């Protein structure tokens, strides 16, 4: 459980720091830079994350293990999951923000843990008790409401925006289930899976998406600036988050791992206050506490807490 909570804390730091980078000059200097900033920042983030993983796995002398994992059937499943979660899920998320607005996108994308939990139940036979499922659903609803701002968004294309948001939900949910299945193999642990995931995502973004959107000029403008070390820092915390997240998925199961990971909505409040001075409103604090409480209920086995065993 501590690992899952750590995943949420690290992802909150990643999100806040990346937001700082996106507000810097290279990403807001021109209309083209503003339009391409989600694609460029995502590519650089995953690329730097892959570099962090290469360093980490090098220190642990795990390169050969990763190569062996790649050759397995489970390793190929991880590659498939990476394509769903990275390029498909994130691209859907970016375009949903463009066509639907950030508010509605946040509300719809918050539903991905519910779909992921359902798919885990169907394909992985994962079981959760009723009180755990109730806590899980409370967290998801609170997360969706936390992202809702009445009158705070302009919808450019409602049908297309909803379609892109649903693409995001499906991509992220399918990634969790596929990667959880791949990590059932004793030869593929959470570190191997993340190494494969980040390299796959970075390569696909660099070779396909960046060429499609013609974003290499913006990449060239960003790299020599002070935005690069900021993105490098965000990728560091993002990598730490994914390491904890994948471990939680492997040890606790996809549903409980997701329940703990979405607490990043809570931890982003103090992270934003410390790093940017942003003072949270009462509404955010209340919903944040509800998310945290629901997530802890979803990931907790009451019998273990009170020392009760099966007869």
C-alpha positions as a Markdown table, in Angstrom:
| # | Residue | x | y | z |
|---|---|---|---|---|
| 1 | Unk | 0.0 | 0.0 | 0.0 |
| 2 | Unk | 2.9 | 2.4 | 0.8 |
| 3 | Unk | 4.3 | 1.8 | -2.7 |
| 4 | Unk | 0.9 | 2.7 | -4.3 |
| 5 | Unk | 0.6 | 5.9 | -2.3 |
| 6 | Unk | 4.2 | 6.8 | -3.2 |
| 7 | Unk | 3.2 | 6.4 | -6.8 |
| 8 | Unk | 0.6 | 9.0 | -6.3 |
| 9 | Unk | 2.9 | 11.4 | -4.5 |
| 10 | Unk | 5.6 | 11.1 | -7.1 |
| 11 | Unk | 3.1 | 11.6 | -10.0 |
| 12 | Unk | 1.8 | 14.7 | -8.3 |
| 13 | Unk | 5.3 | 16.2 | -8.2 |
| 14 | Unk | 5.7 | 15.2 | -11.9 |
| 15 | Unk | 2.5 | 16.9 | -12.8 |
| 16 | Unk | 3.2 | 20.1 | -11.0 |
| 17 | Unk | 6.8 | 20.4 | -12.3 |
| 18 | Unk | 5.7 | 19.6 | -15.9 |
| 19 | Unk | 3.1 | 22.3 | -15.6 |
| 20 | Unk | 5.9 | 24.8 | -14.6 |
| 21 | Unk | 7.8 | 23.8 | -17.7 |
| 22 | Unk | 4.8 | 24.2 | -20.0 |
| 23 | Unk | 4.4 | 27.8 | -18.7 |
| 24 | Unk | 8.0 | 28.7 | -19.7 |
| 25 | Unk | 8.8 | 30.7 | -22.8 |
| 26 | Unk | 9.6 | 27.9 | -25.4 |
| 27 | Unk | 6.1 | 26.5 | -25.0 |
| 28 | Unk | 4.2 | 29.8 | -25.2 |
| 29 | Unk | 6.3 | 31.9 | -27.5 |
| 30 | Unk | 4.2 | 31.3 | -30.7 |
| 31 | Unk | 0.7 | 29.8 | -31.6 |
| 32 | Unk | 2.5 | 26.8 | -33.1 |
| 33 | Unk | 4.5 | 26.2 | -29.9 |
| 34 | Unk | 1.3 | 26.4 | -27.8 |
| 35 | Unk | -0.5 | 24.0 | -30.1 |
| 36 | Unk | 2.4 | 21.5 | -30.2 |
| 37 | Unk | 3.4 | 21.9 | -26.5 |
| 38 | Unk | 1.4 | 18.8 | -25.3 |
| 39 | Unk | 3.0 | 16.6 | -28.0 |
| 40 | Unk | 6.5 | 18.0 | -27.5 |
| 41 | Unk | 6.4 | 17.9 | -23.7 |
| 42 | Unk | 5.0 | 14.3 | -23.7 |
| 43 | Unk | 7.7 | 13.1 | -26.1 |
| 44 | Unk | 10.5 | 14.8 | -24.1 |
| 45 | Unk | 9.0 | 13.5 | -20.8 |
| 46 | Unk | 8.9 | 9.9 | -21.9 |
| 47 | Unk | 12.3 | 10.2 | -23.7 |
| 48 | Unk | 13.9 | 11.6 | -20.5 |
| 49 | Unk | 12.1 | 8.9 | -18.4 |
| 50 | Unk | 13.6 | 6.2 | -20.7 |
| 51 | Unk | 17.0 | 7.8 | -20.1 |
| 52 | Unk | 16.4 | 7.7 | -16.3 |
| 53 | Unk | 15.4 | 4.0 | -16.6 |
| 54 | Unk | 18.5 | 3.2 | -18.6 |
| 55 | Unk | 20.6 | 4.8 | -15.9 |
| 56 | Unk | 18.7 | 3.0 | -13.1 |
| 57 | Unk | 18.8 | -0.4 | -14.9 |
| 58 | Unk | 22.5 | 0.1 | -15.6 |
| 59 | Unk | 23.3 | 0.7 | -12.0 |
| 60 | Unk | 21.4 | -2.4 | -11.1 |
| 61 | Unk | 23.0 | -4.3 | -14.0 |
| 62 | Unk | 19.7 | -5.4 | -15.4 |
| 63 | Unk | 20.2 | -4.8 | -19.1 |
| 64 | Unk | 20.5 | -8.5 | -20.0 |
| 65 | Unk | 17.4 | -9.2 | -18.0 |
| 66 | Unk | 15.4 | -6.6 | -19.9 |
| 67 | Unk | 16.6 | -8.1 | -23.2 |
| 68 | Unk | 15.5 | -11.5 | -22.1 |
| 69 | Unk | 12.1 | -10.1 | -21.0 |
| 70 | Unk | 11.7 | -8.5 | -24.4 |
| 71 | Unk | 12.0 | -11.9 | -26.1 |
| 72 | Unk | 9.2 | -13.4 | -24.0 |
| 73 | Unk | 5.5 | -13.4 | -24.8 |
| 74 | Unk | 4.9 | -11.3 | -21.7 |
| 75 | Unk | 7.5 | -8.8 | -22.9 |
| 76 | Unk | 5.6 | -8.4 | -26.2 |
| 77 | Unk | 2.4 | -7.8 | -24.1 |
| 78 | Unk | 4.1 | -5.0 | -22.3 |
| 79 | Unk | 5.0 | -3.4 | -25.6 |
| 80 | Unk | 1.3 | -3.6 | -26.6 |
| 81 | Unk | 0.3 | -2.1 | -23.3 |
| 82 | Unk | 2.8 | 0.7 | -23.7 |
| 83 | Unk | 1.2 | 1.6 | -27.1 |
| 84 | Unk | -2.2 | 1.7 | -25.6 |
| 85 | Unk | -1.2 | 3.8 | -22.6 |
| 86 | Unk | 1.3 | 6.1 | -24.1 |
| 87 | Unk | 0.6 | 7.1 | -27.7 |
| 88 | Unk | -3.1 | 6.1 | -27.8 |
| 89 | Unk | -4.1 | 7.1 | -24.3 |
| 90 | Unk | -2.1 | 10.3 | -24.2 |
| 91 | Unk | -3.0 | 11.4 | -27.7 |
| 92 | Unk | -6.6 | 10.9 | -27.0 |
| 93 | Unk | -6.2 | 13.0 | -23.8 |
| 94 | Unk | -4.4 | 15.8 | -25.6 |
| 95 | Unk | -7.0 | 16.1 | -28.4 |
| 96 | Unk | -9.9 | 15.8 | -25.8 |
| 97 | Unk | -8.5 | 18.9 | -24.1 |
| 98 | Unk | -8.4 | 20.7 | -27.5 |
| 99 | Unk | -11.9 | 19.8 | -28.5 |
| 100 | Unk | -13.7 | 19.4 | -25.2 |
| 101 | Unk | -11.7 | 21.6 | -22.8 |
| 102 | Unk | -9.7 | 20.7 | -19.8 |
| 103 | Unk | -12.6 | 20.5 | -17.3 |
| 104 | Unk | -14.7 | 17.9 | -19.1 |
| 105 | Unk | -11.6 | 16.0 | -20.2 |
| 106 | Unk | -10.6 | 15.7 | -16.5 |
| 107 | Unk | -14.0 | 14.5 | -15.5 |
| 108 | Unk | -14.2 | 11.8 | -18.3 |
| 109 | Unk | -10.6 | 10.7 | -18.0 |
| 110 | Unk | -11.1 | 10.1 | -14.3 |
| 111 | Unk | -13.3 | 7.1 | -15.3 |
| 112 | Unk | -10.4 | 5.1 | -16.6 |
| 113 | Unk | -9.8 | 3.2 | -13.2 |
| 114 | Unk | -13.4 | 2.1 | -13.3 |
| 115 | Unk | -13.0 | 0.6 | -16.8 |
| 116 | Unk | -9.6 | -0.8 | -15.8 |
| 117 | Unk | -11.2 | -2.5 | -12.7 |
| 118 | Unk | -14.0 | -4.0 | -14.8 |
| 119 | Unk | -11.5 | -5.3 | -17.4 |
| 120 | Unk | -9.3 | -6.8 | -14.6 |
| 121 | Unk | -12.3 | -8.6 | -13.2 |
| 122 | Unk | -13.3 | -10.0 | -16.6 |
| 123 | Unk | -9.9 | -11.0 | -18.0 |
| 124 | Unk | -7.7 | -11.4 | -14.9 |
| 125 | Unk | -10.4 | -12.6 | -12.5 |
| 126 | Unk | -9.4 | -10.0 | -10.0 |
| 127 | Unk | -11.8 | -9.8 | -7.1 |
| 128 | Unk | -12.6 | -6.9 | -4.7 |
| 129 | Unk | -14.9 | -6.9 | -1.8 |
| 130 | Unk | -18.0 | -4.8 | -1.8 |
| 131 | Unk | -16.7 | -2.2 | 0.6 |
| 132 | Unk | -13.5 | -2.0 | -1.4 |
| 133 | Unk | -15.4 | -1.4 | -4.6 |
| 134 | Unk | -17.6 | 1.2 | -2.9 |
| 135 | Unk | -14.4 | 3.1 | -1.7 |
| 136 | Unk | -13.0 | 2.8 | -5.2 |
| 137 | Unk | -16.1 | 4.3 | -6.8 |
| 138 | Unk | -16.3 | 7.1 | -4.2 |
| 139 | Unk | -12.7 | 8.1 | -5.1 |
| 140 | Unk | -13.4 | 8.1 | -8.8 |
| 141 | Unk | -16.5 | 10.2 | -8.4 |
| 142 | Unk | -14.7 | 12.7 | -6.2 |
| 143 | Unk | -11.9 | 12.9 | -8.7 |
| 144 | Unk | -14.3 | 13.7 | -11.5 |
| 145 | Unk | -16.1 | 16.3 | -9.4 |
| 146 | Unk | -12.7 | 17.8 | -8.3 |
| 147 | Unk | -12.0 | 18.5 | -12.0 |
| 148 | Unk | -15.4 | 20.0 | -12.7 |
| 149 | Unk | -15.5 | 23.8 | -12.9 |
| 150 | Unk | -19.0 | 25.2 | -13.8 |
| 151 | Unk | -18.8 | 27.5 | -16.8 |
| 152 | Unk | -15.0 | 27.1 | -16.8 |
| 153 | Unk | -14.5 | 25.6 | -20.3 |
| 154 | Unk | -15.4 | 26.2 | -23.9 |
| 155 | Unk | -16.4 | 23.2 | -26.0 |
| 156 | Unk | -15.1 | 23.3 | -29.6 |
| 157 | Unk | -16.4 | 20.0 | -30.9 |
| 158 | Unk | -18.5 | 18.0 | -28.4 |
| 159 | Unk | -18.8 | 14.6 | -30.3 |
| 160 | Unk | -15.2 | 14.5 | -31.4 |
| 161 | Unk | -14.1 | 15.7 | -27.9 |
| 162 | Unk | -16.0 | 12.9 | -26.1 |
| 163 | Unk | -14.7 | 10.4 | -28.6 |
| 164 | Unk | -11.1 | 11.4 | -27.9 |
| 165 | Unk | -11.7 | 11.4 | -24.1 |
| 166 | Unk | -13.1 | 7.9 | -24.4 |
| 167 | Unk | -10.1 | 6.8 | -26.4 |
| 168 | Unk | -8.0 | 8.1 | -23.6 |
| 169 | Unk | -10.0 | 6.2 | -21.0 |
| 170 | Unk | -9.8 | 3.0 | -23.0 |
| 171 | Unk | -6.1 | 3.4 | -23.7 |
| 172 | Unk | -5.1 | 3.9 | -20.1 |
| 173 | Unk | -7.4 | 1.1 | -18.8 |
| 174 | Unk | -6.2 | -1.4 | -21.3 |
| 175 | Unk | -2.6 | -0.6 | -20.6 |
| 176 | Unk | -3.0 | -1.4 | -16.9 |
| 177 | Unk | -4.7 | -4.8 | -17.6 |
| 178 | Unk | -2.2 | -5.8 | -20.3 |
| 179 | Unk | 0.8 | -4.8 | -18.2 |
| 180 | Unk | -0.6 | -6.6 | -15.2 |
| 181 | Unk | -1.0 | -9.7 | -17.3 |
| 182 | Unk | 2.6 | -9.4 | -18.6 |
| 183 | Unk | 4.0 | -9.0 | -15.1 |
| 184 | Unk | 2.4 | -12.3 | -14.0 |
| 185 | Unk | 5.5 | -13.8 | -15.7 |
| 186 | Unk | 8.2 | -14.4 | -13.1 |
| 187 | Unk | 10.8 | -13.3 | -15.7 |
| 188 | Unk | 9.2 | -9.9 | -16.1 |
| 189 | Unk | 9.1 | -7.7 | -13.0 |
| 190 | Unk | 7.9 | -4.1 | -12.6 |
| 191 | Unk | 11.3 | -2.7 | -13.5 |
| 192 | Unk | 11.6 | -4.7 | -16.7 |
| 193 | Unk | 8.1 | -3.7 | -17.6 |
| 194 | Unk | 8.7 | 0.0 | -17.1 |
| 195 | Unk | 11.9 | -0.1 | -19.1 |
| 196 | Unk | 10.1 | -1.7 | -22.0 |
| 197 | Unk | 7.1 | 0.7 | -21.6 |
| 198 | Unk | 9.1 | 3.9 | -21.6 |
| 199 | Unk | 11.4 | 3.0 | -24.5 |
| 200 | Unk | 8.4 | 1.8 | -26.6 |
| 201 | Unk | 6.5 | 5.0 | -25.9 |
| 202 | Unk | 9.5 | 7.3 | -26.6 |
| 203 | Unk | 10.3 | 5.5 | -29.9 |
| 204 | Unk | 6.7 | 5.6 | -31.1 |
| 205 | Unk | 6.3 | 9.2 | -30.2 |
| 206 | Unk | 9.6 | 10.2 | -31.8 |
| 207 | Unk | 9.2 | 8.2 | -35.0 |
| 208 | Unk | 5.5 | 8.5 | -35.6 |
| 209 | Unk | 3.7 | 11.2 | -33.7 |
| 210 | Unk | 6.4 | 13.9 | -33.8 |
| 211 | Unk | 6.8 | 13.5 | -37.5 |
| 212 | Unk | 3.0 | 13.6 | -38.1 |
| 213 | Unk | 2.6 | 16.8 | -36.1 |
| 214 | Unk | 5.9 | 18.2 | -37.4 |
| 215 | Unk | 7.1 | 19.0 | -33.9 |
| 216 | Unk | 10.9 | 18.6 | -34.3 |
| 217 | Unk | 11.4 | 22.3 | -34.8 |
| 218 | Unk | 9.9 | 23.0 | -31.4 |
| 219 | Unk | 11.9 | 20.2 | -29.8 |
| 220 | Unk | 15.1 | 21.9 | -31.2 |
| 221 | Unk | 13.9 | 25.3 | -29.7 |
| 222 | Unk | 13.2 | 23.8 | -26.3 |
| 223 | Unk | 16.3 | 21.7 | -25.7 |
| 224 | Unk | 18.8 | 24.6 | -25.3 |
| 225 | Unk | 16.6 | 26.4 | -22.8 |
| 226 | Unk | 16.1 | 26.2 | -19.1 |
| 227 | Unk | 12.8 | 24.3 | -19.7 |
| 228 | Unk | 14.9 | 21.2 | -20.4 |
| 229 | Unk | 16.2 | 20.6 | -16.9 |
| 230 | Unk | 12.7 | 21.2 | -15.5 |
| 231 | Unk | 11.3 | 18.5 | -17.8 |
| 232 | Unk | 14.2 | 16.3 | -16.8 |
| 233 | Unk | 13.2 | 16.8 | -13.2 |
| 234 | Unk | 9.6 | 16.0 | -13.9 |
| 235 | Unk | 10.6 | 12.9 | -15.8 |
| 236 | Unk | 12.6 | 11.8 | -12.8 |
| 237 | Unk | 9.6 | 11.9 | -10.5 |
| 238 | Unk | 7.4 | 10.4 | -13.2 |
| 239 | Unk | 9.8 | 7.5 | -13.5 |
| 240 | Unk | 9.8 | 7.0 | -9.7 |
| 241 | Unk | 6.0 | 7.1 | -9.9 |
| 242 | Unk | 5.8 | 4.4 | -12.6 |
| 243 | Unk | 8.2 | 2.2 | -10.7 |
| 244 | Unk | 6.0 | 2.3 | -7.7 |
| 245 | Unk | 2.8 | 2.1 | -9.7 |
| 246 | Unk | 3.8 | -1.0 | -11.6 |
| 247 | Unk | 5.0 | -2.6 | -8.4 |
| 248 | Unk | 1.7 | -1.9 | -6.8 |
| 249 | Unk | -0.2 | -3.4 | -9.8 |
| 250 | Unk | 1.9 | -6.5 | -9.6 |
| 251 | Unk | 1.7 | -6.9 | -5.8 |
| 252 | Unk | -1.9 | -5.7 | -5.1 |
| 253 | Unk | -3.6 | -6.1 | -8.5 |
| 254 | Unk | -4.7 | -3.5 | -11.0 |
| 255 | Unk | -7.8 | -2.2 | -9.2 |
| 256 | Unk | -6.1 | -1.6 | -5.9 |
| 257 | Unk | -3.0 | -0.2 | -7.6 |
| 258 | Unk | -5.1 | 2.3 | -9.6 |
| 259 | Unk | -7.1 | 3.2 | -6.5 |
| 260 | Unk | -3.9 | 4.2 | -4.7 |
| 261 | Unk | -2.3 | 5.9 | -7.8 |
| 262 | Unk | -5.2 | 8.3 | -8.3 |
| 263 | Unk | -4.5 | 9.9 | -4.9 |
| 264 | Unk | -2.1 | 12.1 | -7.0 |
| 265 | Unk | -5.1 | 14.5 | -7.1 |
| 266 | Unk | -4.7 | 14.9 | -3.4 |
| 267 | Unk | -0.9 | 15.2 | -3.2 |
| 268 | Unk | -0.9 | 17.7 | -6.1 |
| 269 | Unk | -2.5 | 20.2 | -3.7 |
| 270 | Unk | 0.5 | 20.5 | -1.3 |
| 271 | Unk | 2.9 | 20.0 | -4.1 |
| 272 | Unk | 1.5 | 23.0 | -6.0 |
| 273 | Unk | 1.5 | 25.1 | -2.8 |
| 274 | Unk | 5.2 | 24.3 | -2.1 |
| 275 | Unk | 6.5 | 24.6 | -5.6 |
| 276 | Unk | 4.3 | 27.4 | -7.1 |
| 277 | Unk | 2.7 | 29.0 | -4.1 |
| 278 | Unk | -0.8 | 28.1 | -5.4 |
| 279 | Unk | -3.3 | 28.3 | -2.5 |
| 280 | Unk | -6.0 | 25.5 | -2.7 |
| 281 | Unk | -9.6 | 26.3 | -2.3 |
| 282 | Unk | -11.8 | 24.6 | 0.3 |
| 283 | Unk | -13.6 | 22.6 | -2.4 |
| 284 | Unk | -10.4 | 21.0 | -3.7 |
| 285 | Unk | -9.3 | 20.1 | -0.1 |
| 286 | Unk | -12.6 | 18.5 | 0.7 |
| 287 | Unk | -12.7 | 16.4 | -2.5 |
| 288 | Unk | -9.0 | 15.6 | -2.1 |
| 289 | Unk | -9.7 | 14.1 | 1.4 |
| 290 | Unk | -12.6 | 12.1 | 0.0 |
| 291 | Unk | -10.4 | 10.7 | -2.7 |
| 292 | Unk | -7.7 | 9.7 | -0.2 |
| 293 | Unk | -10.2 | 8.1 | 2.2 |
| 294 | Unk | -12.0 | 6.2 | -0.6 |
| 295 | Unk | -8.6 | 5.0 | -2.1 |
| 296 | Unk | -7.4 | 3.7 | 1.3 |
| 297 | Unk | -10.7 | 1.8 | 1.8 |
| 298 | Unk | -10.4 | 0.3 | -1.7 |
| 299 | Unk | -6.8 | -0.9 | -1.0 |
| 300 | Unk | -7.3 | -2.2 | 2.5 |
| 301 | Unk | -8.3 | -5.7 | 3.6 |
| 302 | Unk | -10.2 | -5.3 | 6.9 |
| 303 | Unk | -9.4 | -8.8 | 7.9 |
| 304 | Unk | -5.6 | -8.1 | 7.7 |
| 305 | Unk | -6.0 | -4.8 | 9.6 |
| 306 | Unk | -7.8 | -6.5 | 12.5 |
| 307 | Unk | -5.8 | -9.7 | 12.3 |
| 308 | Unk | -8.8 | -11.8 | 11.2 |
| 309 | Unk | -8.0 | -15.0 | 9.2 |
| 310 | Unk | -10.1 | -17.3 | 7.1 |
| 311 | Unk | -11.4 | -20.3 | 8.9 |
